[in-house]
Amino acid sequence: MVVAAYEAAAGWPLVASRRAVLREQAQAVLATGRPVEWVAARAAEMPAKNWTDLLVHCQKSPVPVPGAASPAAAPFRRENCPLPGHGAFPADACSECEVDAIRRETRRVDFDPQALIRQMRKKTADAAAARRGR
């Protein structure tokens, strides 16, 4: 239904590879509990705006999800992410923070810059001592 909504809005059928990507993205969004009608409506909005990532569009869509609690009914106000440059994402669901966390996880955790500096200084001193000893 989601892929069909995208194709109807685009006015042409998708190539098989793009259809598969859109189907995977739709399954990921639907796995979060969003109604299929809501996801299909978001997919139908994408061709007019030249958007290709359903996950990002659904995440940033201002259209309320049917059945979700309205902001007025929420028992507390969700604070925006306090980090500069992260935009107005809720603090507990900031996509920029998620990207930063992935970057931190993929970095080498055993890297010690001070140890590298000590090692370079020692090599420089050893090379200088070797030159003097010649």
Buried (B, 14 or more C-beta within 10 A) or exposed (E): EBBEBBBEBBEEEBEEEBBEBBBEBBEEBBEEEBEEEBBBBBBBBBBEEEEBEBBEBBBEBEEEBEEEEEEEEEEEEEEEBEEEEBEEBEEEEBBEBEEEEEEEEEEEEEEEEEEEEEEEEEEEEEEEEEEEEE
